[in-house]
Amino acid sequence: MYPLYWTKPVEGFLIMKYSYEFKRECIELYRKGIWMETPEDVKQEEFRRGIRKWVRIETTCGSEALRH
């Protein structure tokens, strides 16, 4: 499963939009102690930081907060 789509660069940065299903899969693997494989063109540190952020969002606001 891959990211939903790429958006145009903003000041030289590529911004990735991930599907709800992709986020849920990343969170489930994280809770099992497994990291999702980092997509191409994304720094591993930034991707993992995003996964930890999604976990905090889901914990405090519920899983629907992860939808676009």
Secondary structure, 3 states (H helix, E strand, C coil): CCCCEEEEEECCEEEEECCHHHHHHHHHHHHCCCCCCCCCCCCHHHHHHHHHHHHHHHHHHCHHHHCC
